[in-house]
Amino acid sequence: MPESRPNQNKLLAVVLTSYLMIVLDLSIVITALPKIHQSLGFSSTGLSWIQNAYTLSFGGLLLLGARAGDLLGRRRMFSIGIGIFTVASLAAGLAQSPSWLIAARVIQGAGAAIAAPSTLTLLMTGFPEGPARTRAVAYYGAVAGGGGSIGLVLGGVLTDWLSWRWGLFLNVPVGIALLIATPRYLPETERRSGHFDLAGAASSTIGMTSIVYGIVRAGNDGWTNGLTLVSFAIGLVLVGLFVANERRALQPITPLRLFASRERSGALVARVLFVGAMYGMFFFFTQFLQGVKGYDALEAGVAFLPLSAVMFAMVFVVPRLMALLGPVRLLGLGVTTALIGMAWLSRVQADSSYLTGIAIPFAILGIGAGMAFTPLTSSGVAGVAPEDAGAASGLVNVAHQVGGSLGLGVLVTVFAAADPAGLEGRTLLAHRIATAVSAGAVMLFIALAVVLFVIRRADEAPEPATAVEPRPVPEPLLIPLEPVTGIEEALAEETALV
């Protein structure tokens, strides 16, 4: 009805603004990390945890946040999540020590995990099926694809002109405005009866955090270091307890039946590998642009635009490609294209030109990533029953966040091990970064093998007579792939030689 359009537009504005704020917080501090390193005296491992703390608490608590929205109401949990996120952003901007900033980032991630699952659900509630909903979801996808490039440039501007702290302070007025607008323009959803699987949420979050910490620590102290081994042991025990708990829980946070589908399980594994390779590449290419090429924070942010802009543009092309090729073929094409771009980037050297050594492979990588993520999501939720749709969507997001942290940890280890004799300064740093990116290309190659030999074969296999017929489910919330960056142990020494 015509009179409802203004309210729909305001609902859309609130949802998109909140999602953009969460997306920006993944990227707005990226180009500021060298300044944060100098300002707060971070260790190399600690600096990487500025992102890992956020993504792990975000990914680890997403399923619990989605469950809370089901039981307590989406609008209520959205407001609580935005409130926590806003206060934590203020605390992070005021941080005076590494531990203070990392703790604030953990709380930010928790707030995002509470708020984010509600955004797409509230959008679906406010827009009935038809062209209006299709258009709203397209805008939502455009924010997901293009928000990262805005964050990179904005973070560079704020860091160069004001301070790295303003990238975090920016969330405060935006969060307050969202809290004022939420009760006016967002509808409340019906509550459902049930209980929280707190044991499952705690064991999965702490277990994966411990494993990732062990991987990151191994990059500096070796795989036989005592604390590294203890971290791995604790993580594996807690993940085992998580699986055991989910088998017994009456209302598990992650129903294990979701892993019975070969296609779905393959899509989750491929996502972990794909996101891990991309996160690691962004981590190290920010180092390359600033530590080897001598770019400042703003220039480094702008340098990523060929990748981010192409990913944004692909949002409008992928639906037609999906209809033409089907999700599995499009996924294979996307991963193959991304592999080509990553392999090209792995050839970078200290004297490589920006156009041929970075910008063109960035664009190729952006095309591949833009093609891959939609069918990865489609396969990740294919065939789920309506009662499992929320858990399956949350599982896709968990794979995205945890994959980024795990991939970053693995590539950090490869970076630290690449120490050939005879190289020093920028040349040595460029060699180490190229070696790490080569490891990312290997991860994409394995992801392609998973697509071809697991997902594709599952797609071609005949459906059993008792199979659950796929039903349409809301597109799950995708936390967009955004670059993560940090400075490893050797960076301070090597950039000092520049």
C-alpha positions in Angstrom: 0.0 0.0 0.0 1.2 3.5 -0.7 0.9 4.7 2.8 3.2 1.9 4.0 6.1 2.9 1.7 7.6 5.6 4.0 7.8 3.2 6.9 9.3 0.5 4.7 12.0 3.0 3.5 12.8 4.0 7.1 13.0 0.3 8.1 15.3 -0.3 5.2 17.5 2.7 6.2 17.8 1.4 9.8 18.7 -2.1 8.7 21.2 -1.0 6.0 22.9 1.6 8.3 23.3 -1.0 11.1 24.7 -3.6 8.7 27.1 -1.0 7.1 28.4 -0.1 10.6 29.2 -3.7 11.3 30.8 -4.1 7.9 32.9 -0.9 8.3 34.2 -2.1 11.7 35.8 -5.1 10.0 37.8 -2.9 7.6 38.0 0.7 9.0 40.9 -0.2 11.3 42.9 -2.1 8.7 44.9 0.7 7.3 45.3 2.1 10.9 47.0 -1.0 12.3 50.6 0.2 11.8 49.6 3.4 13.8 48.0 1.3 16.5 51.1 -0.8 16.6 53.2 2.3 17.3 50.7 4.0 19.6 49.9 1.1 22.0 53.1 -0.9 21.7 51.5 -4.2 20.5 53.5 -7.3 20.0 53.3 -8.8 16.5 51.1 -11.6 17.6 48.9 -9.3 19.7 48.3 -7.0 16.8 46.8 -9.8 14.7 44.4 -10.4 17.6 42.8 -7.0 17.1 41.0 -8.7 14.2 40.9 -12.2 15.5 39.3 -11.1 18.8 36.5 -9.5 16.9 35.9 -12.2 14.3 36.1 -15.1 16.7 33.7 -13.7 19.2 31.5 -12.6 16.3 31.5 -16.0 14.6 31.5 -18.0 17.8 28.4 -16.3 19.2 26.4 -15.9 16.0 24.4 -19.1 16.6 23.6 -18.0 20.2 22.6 -14.6 18.9 20.3 -16.0 16.4 18.7 -18.3 19.0 18.3 -15.3 21.3 16.4 -13.5 18.6 14.1 -16.5 18.1 13.3 -16.7 21.8 13.3 -13.1 23.0 12.3 -11.1 19.9 14.4 -9.9 17.0 13.9 -6.2 17.6 14.8 -6.4 21.2 18.0 -8.4 20.6 18.9 -6.0 17.7 18.7 -3.1 20.1 20.7 -4.9 22.8 23.4 -5.9 20.3 23.7 -2.3 18.9 23.9 -0.9 22.4 26.7 -3.3 23.3 28.5 -2.6 20.1 28.3 1.2 20.5 29.6 1.1 24.1 32.4 -1.3 23.1 33.4 1.0 20.2 33.7 3.9 22.6 35.9 1.8 24.9 38.0 0.6 22.0 38.6 4.2 20.8 39.7 5.2 24.4 42.1 2.1 24.8 45.4 2.8 26.5 46.9 -0.6 26.3 46.8 -3.7 24.0 44.8 -5.8 26.5 42.2 -2.9 26.8 41.8 -2.7 23.0 41.6 -6.5 22.5 39.0 -6.8 25.3 36.9 -4.1 23.7 37.1 -5.8 20.4 35.8 -9.0 21.9 32.8 -7.2 23.3 32.3 -5.5 19.9 32.2 -8.9 18.3 29.7 -10.1 20.9 27.4 -7.1 20.2 27.6 -7.7 16.5 26.8 -11.4 16.9 23.6 -10.4 18.8 22.5 -7.7 16.4 23.6 -9.1 13.0 21.3 -12.2 12.8 18.3 -10.0 13.3 19.0 -7.6 10.4 18.0 -9.8 7.5 15.1 -11.3 9.4 13.7 -7.9 10.2 14.1 -7.0 6.5 12.1 -10.1 5.5 9.4 -9.2 8.1 9.0 -5.7 6.9 8.9 -6.4 3.2 6.4 -8.9 1.8 7.5 -11.2 -1.0 7.6 -9.6 -4.4 9.6 -6.8 -6.1 9.9 -4.6 -3.0 11.6 -7.4 -1.0 13.8 -8.3 -4.0 15.0 -4.7 -4.3 15.6 -4.5 -0.5 17.7 -7.6 -0.5 19.7 -6.3 -3.5 20.5 -3.2 -1.5 21.5 -5.3 1.4 23.8 -7.3 -0.8 25.3 -4.1 -2.3 26.2 -2.9 1.3 27.8 -6.3 1.9 29.9 -6.1 -1.3 30.8 -2.5 -1.3 31.0 -1.6 2.4 34.5 -2.9 2.8 36.0 -0.5 0.2 34.3 2.4 2.0 35.8 1.3 5.3 39.3 1.0 3.8 39.2 4.5 2.3 37.5 6.1 5.3 39.9 4.4 7.7 42.8 5.8 5.8 41.4 9.3 5.8 40.6 9.3 9.5 44.0 7.8 10.4 45.9 10.3 8.2 43.9 13.4 9.1 42.9 12.8 12.7 43.7 9.6 14.5 43.2 5.8 14.3 40.8 6.2 17.3 38.2 8.1 15.2 37.6 5.0 13.1 36.1 3.5 16.3 34.5 6.7 17.7 32.5 7.0 14.4 30.3 4.1 15.6 29.1 6.0 18.7 26.8 8.7 17.1 25.7 6.2 14.5 24.8 3.6 17.2 22.9 6.2 19.2 20.9 7.2 16.2 20.0 3.6 15.5 18.9 3.0 19.1 16.5 6.0 18.8 15.1 4.9 15.4 14.8 1.1 16.2 11.5 1.2 18.3 9.9 3.6 15.8 10.6 1.8 12.6 11.5 -1.8 13.2 8.7 -4.4 13.8 9.0 -6.9 16.6 8.9 -10.6 15.7 7.0 -13.3 17.4 8.8 -15.1 20.2 9.2 -18.8 20.3 9.5 -21.1 23.3 12.7 -23.0 24.0 16.0 -22.7 25.8 19.6 -21.6 25.2 22.4 -24.1 24.4 24.9 -22.2 26.5 27.2 -25.2 26.8 27.4 -25.5 23.1 28.1 -21.8 22.5 30.8 -21.7 25.2 32.6 -24.8 24.2 32.6 -24.0 20.5 33.8 -20.4 20.9 36.5 -21.0 23.5 37.6 -24.2 21.7 38.1 -22.5 18.3 39.7 -19.5 20.0 42.3 -21.8 21.6 43.1 -23.6 18.4 43.6 -20.3 16.5 45.7 -18.9 19.3 47.9 -22.1 19.0 48.3 -21.6 15.3 49.2 -17.9 15.6 51.6 -18.6 18.4 53.3 -21.4 16.4 54.2 -18.7 13.8 56.5 -17.0 16.3 57.5 -19.7 18.8 57.3 -22.9 16.8 55.0 -25.9 16.7 56.7 -27.6 19.6 56.4 -24.7 22.0 54.7 -25.8 25.3 52.0 -23.1 25.3 51.3 -23.8 21.6 50.7 -27.5 22.3 48.6 -26.7 25.4 46.4 -24.4 23.3 45.9 -27.0 20.7 45.1 -29.7 23.3 42.5 -27.4 25.1 40.9 -26.5 21.8 40.6 -30.0 20.6 39.1 -31.2 23.9 36.5 -28.4 23.9 35.5 -29.0 20.3 35.1 -32.6 21.2 32.9 -31.7 24.1 30.9 -29.4 21.8 30.2 -32.3 19.5 29.2 -34.5 22.4 26.9 -31.8 23.8 25.2 -31.3 20.5 24.4 -35.0 20.3 22.6 -34.9 23.7 21.1 -31.4 23.7 17.3 -31.2 23.4 17.6 -28.0 21.4 21.2 -27.9 20.1 22.7 -24.7 18.9 24.1 -26.6 15.9 22.0 -29.7 15.0 24.5 -32.3 13.8 22.1 -33.5 11.2 23.1 -30.4 9.2 26.3 -32.2 8.4 24.6 -35.2 6.9 24.4 -33.5 3.5 27.6 -34.0 1.5 26.9 -30.8 -0.5 26.4 -28.7 2.6 29.4 -30.1 4.4 31.6 -29.6 1.3 30.4 -26.0 1.0 31.3 -25.3 4.6 34.8 -26.8 4.1 35.3 -24.9 0.9 34.2 -21.7 2.6 36.7 -22.1 5.4 39.5 -22.6 2.8 38.4 -19.8 0.5 37.9 -17.2 3.3 41.1 -18.2 5.0 43.1 -17.6 1.8 41.5 -14.2 1.2 41.9 -13.0 4.8 45.5 -14.0 4.7 46.1 -12.3 1.4 44.6 -9.0 2.6 46.6 -9.3 5.9 49.9 -9.4 4.0 49.2 -7.2 1.1 48.5 -4.3 3.4 51.9 -5.0 4.8 53.3 -5.0 1.2 51.7 -1.7 0.2 52.8 0.1 3.3 56.0 -1.7 4.2 57.4 -2.4 0.8 55.9 0.1 -1.6 55.8 2.9 1.0 52.1 3.9 0.7 50.5 5.8 3.5 47.3 4.6 5.1 45.0 6.4 2.6 46.9 5.3 -0.4 46.9 1.7 0.8 43.1 1.8 1.3 42.6 3.2 -2.2 44.9 0.5 -3.7 42.4 -2.2 -2.7 39.6 -0.6 -4.8 40.1 -2.7 -7.9 39.2 -5.8 -5.8 36.5 -4.2 -3.7 34.8 -2.4 -6.5 34.7 -5.5 -8.7 33.2 -7.5 -5.9 30.6 -4.8 -5.4 29.7 -4.9 -9.2 29.4 -8.7 -9.2 26.4 -8.4 -6.8 24.3 -7.3 -9.8 25.7 -9.9 -12.2 25.7 -13.1 -10.1 21.9 -13.7 -10.1 21.9 -13.9 -13.9 25.0 -16.2 -13.9 23.4 -18.4 -11.3 20.3 -18.8 -13.6 22.5 -19.5 -16.6 25.1 -21.8 -15.2 23.6 -23.2 -12.0 25.2 -22.7 -8.5 27.7 -25.6 -8.7 29.2 -24.6 -12.1 29.3 -20.9 -11.1 31.1 -21.9 -7.8 33.7 -23.9 -9.7 34.2 -21.0 -12.2 34.5 -18.5 -9.3 37.0 -20.5 -7.3 39.1 -21.2 -10.5 39.1 -17.4 -11.3 40.1 -16.5 -7.8 42.9 -19.1 -7.9 44.3 -17.5 -11.0 44.2 -14.1 -9.3 45.9 -15.4 -6.1 48.6 -17.2 -8.1 49.3 -14.0 -10.0 49.6 -12.0 -6.8 52.0 -14.6 -5.3 54.5 -13.6 -8.0 54.8 -10.0 -6.6 58.2 -8.6 -5.9 59.6 -5.4 -4.3 59.9 -3.7 -7.7 56.6 -4.9 -9.2 54.4 -2.2 -10.7 51.1 -1.5 -9.1 49.1 -2.0 -12.4 50.4 -5.3 -13.6 51.6 -6.8 -10.3 48.7 -5.8 -8.0 45.7 -4.0 -9.6 45.0 -6.5 -12.4 45.3 -9.6 -10.2 43.2 -7.8 -7.6 40.4 -7.3 -10.1 40.6 -11.0 -11.2 40.5 -12.1 -7.6 37.5 -9.8 -7.0 35.6 -11.4 -10.0 36.3 -14.9 -8.6 35.3 -14.0 -5.1 32.1 -12.2 -6.3 31.1 -15.3 -8.3 32.0 -17.8 -5.5 30.3 -16.5 -2.4 26.6 -16.6 -3.5 26.7 -20.3 -4.6 28.8 -21.2 -1.6 26.0 -19.8 0.5 23.3 -21.5 -1.6 25.0 -24.9 -1.1 25.5 -24.2 2.6 21.8 -24.0 3.2 20.5 -26.3 0.4 17.8 -28.7 1.4 17.4 -27.6 5.1 14.1 -28.0 6.8 12.4 -24.8 7.9 13.1 -25.4 11.6 16.9 -25.7 10.8 17.1 -22.7 8.5 18.4 -20.3 11.2 21.0 -22.8 12.4 22.2 -23.5 8.9 22.5 -19.8 8.1 24.4 -19.3 11.3 26.7 -22.2 10.5 27.6 -20.5 7.2 28.6 -17.3 9.1 30.6 -19.3 11.6 32.6 -21.0 8.8 33.2 -17.6 7.3 34.6 -16.0 10.5 36.5 -19.0 11.9 37.9 -19.7 8.4 39.3 -16.2 8.3 41.0 -16.6 11.6 42.4 -20.1 10.9 43.6 -19.1 7.5 45.3 -16.1 8.8 47.0 -18.2 11.5 48.3 -20.7 8.9 49.6 -18.0 6.6 51.3 -16.2 9.5 53.2 -19.4 10.2 54.3 -19.7 6.5 55.4 -16.1 6.5 57.5 -16.5 9.6 59.2 -19.6 8.1 60.2 -17.9 4.9 63.6 -16.6 5.8 66.1 -17.2 3.0 69.7 -16.2 3.3 71.0 -13.2 1.4 67.8 -11.1 1.5 67.1 -8.1 3.7 64.9 -5.1 4.1 62.1 -4.6 1.6 63.3 -7.4 -0.6 63.1 -9.9 2.3 59.7 -8.6 3.4 58.3 -8.9 -0.2 59.7 -12.5 -0.5 58.0 -13.5 2.8 54.7 -11.9 1.7 54.8 -13.6 -1.7 55.5 -17.0 0.0 52.5 -16.5 2.3 50.2 -15.6 -0.6 51.5 -18.7 -2.4 50.2 -20.7 0.6 46.9 -18.9 0.1 46.8 -20.1 -3.5 47.3 -23.7 -2.3 44.3 -23.2 0.0 42.2 -22.1 -3.0 43.4 -25.1 -5.0 42.2 -27.4 -2.2 38.9 -25.5 -2.1 38.5 -26.1 -5.9 39.2 -29.9 -5.3 36.4 -29.9 -2.7 34.0 -28.2 -5.1 34.8 -30.7 -7.9 35.0 -33.9 -5.9 32.5 -33.3 -3.1 30.0 -30.6 -3.9 29.7 -31.4 -7.6 29.4 -35.1 -7.1 26.8 -34.5 -4.5 24.9 -32.3 -6.9 25.0 -34.9 -9.6 24.0 -37.8 -7.4 20.4 -38.9 -7.7 18.2 -37.9 -4.8 17.0 -40.7 -2.6 13.3 -41.3 -2.3 13.2 -40.1 1.3 15.3 -37.0 0.8 14.0 -33.7 2.1 12.8 -31.6 -0.8 14.7 -28.3 -0.9 12.5 -25.4 0.4 13.1 -21.7 -0.1 14.7 -20.1 2.9 15.7 -16.5 3.5 19.2 -15.8 2.2 21.5 -16.1 5.3 23.3 -13.1 6.6 26.8 -13.0 5.0 29.5 -11.3 6.9 31.3 -9.9 3.9 34.8 -10.8 3.2 36.9 -8.0 4.4 40.6 -7.7 4.6 42.4 -8.3 7.8 45.8 -7.0 8.5 48.5 -6.9 11.1 52.3 -6.8 11.5 54.3 -9.8 12.1 57.5 -10.1 14.2 59.8 -9.3 11.3 57.8 -6.3 10.0 59.1 -3.7 12.5 62.7 -4.7 11.8 62.3 -4.8 8.0 60.3 -1.6 7.5 62.8 0.2 9.8 65.4 -0.5 7.0 63.2 1.3 4.4 
